[in-house]
Amino acid sequence: MLRPARGGHFRSKETLLSGIGPGRTGRRGICSCSMLSILLLGMFETEMYSLFRVGFSADFMNGEGRLAFPDIGLSLLENHAGLEYDFMPQYKPAYSPDQLSGYDVVISLKPRVTESSLEGVTRLCAIGRCGVGYDNVDLRACTEHDIAVYITPQGVVRPMAESIVLLVLALSHHLVRKDRLIRDGNWVESTRRLGQEPRGRVIGTIGFGNIAREAFRLLNYFEPARLLAFDPYINTDAVAREDVEFTNLDEVLRESDYVLVNCPLTQETRHLIGTRELALMKSDAYLINTARGPIIDEAALIQVLEGRRIAGAALDVFEREPLAEDSPLLPLDNVILTSHSIGWTEELFRDMGRIDCEGALAIARGQAPPNVVNREVLVRPGFLRKLESYGKDRKRSAI
């Protein structure tokens, strides 16, 4: 039986057949060499699709070809007959079809999935996004190609909520400013920067998903006066909490001392916060965005920060990433900047990786994974046929 080449990548048909010369034909038809070629080719096709293949995007590896993270749940994929995984050898900002076509499931970190990425891709059944955002995935194209897209919400809630609390406190106590002043030899000046506490103040969130709820739970220990939330898509009766007041966007911006951005990036939320909205904020209020950069009109925010019309901001995300070297944000001393990685912890990648790997195993068993975002794919005949074919494979019955 033919086996995949080292590293999990299948040898090409041409490589498998190399060394077999052209067949000679006689009156009886194809010679034994040609028949052997056909036999090997058939064995190759059978073996290629009998293995369930999971591919990880190249950015899970570092520049030395080693895992960039201590644990991404790979142990869950080991010791399963008929299943193998590997890491794509090349990173591309957007996948090309040849990167995706040989896998049943792809677990993806940063690369974009576009309509062009899926051209001619028929085997792929699911894409596991490592995270909760999926604005870098063309959901419509995935659905049309019978590909489920699933995310890892349980893995990001605690580290992202802790990161929000961290930024609230860092802004409140001028952590970064004081650090810079001391490094510049301005000890006395650093002592004149009085901070403030969340205690007795108003904290508002734009979006009230799992991360915002956990952040509010943690922030409650600091005894804020009020917790405000704006989320037009949530059933407020289902998530009713005595400590949270649901209101409109303008009220959150007007009343809050800390405005937290916790909504997904959609057509409706792109530049949700612009010049008009920023003008509603208090002059001593802080804006914290750990969601997606384009939710805020960055140019408008830069003007507000340069004019010191609000107290400051903390940004983990930006309209364009990585942040340009000449960004007007860089010289400002009233903004904290992090590289879309403020919540990256060992635990985050361990938990996200395990959820993604468990989703891949569900597919291998012929089951839909949890947390699918393009739910309409779950009833498409093409997707159901893929699941059925996996479920019938006896090699994977024990997965």
Beta strands, then each sheet from edge to edge (+ up, - down):
strand 1: 52-56
strand 2: 83-87
strand 3: 105-108
strand 4: 126-129
strand 5: 148-150
strand 6: 202-206
strand 7: 226-230
strand 8: 244-246
strand 9: 258-261
strand 10: 286-289
strand 11: 312-315
strand 12: 335-337
sheet 1: 2+ 1+ 3+ 4+ 5+
sheet 2: 8+ 7+ 6+ 9+ 10+ 11+ 12+
end
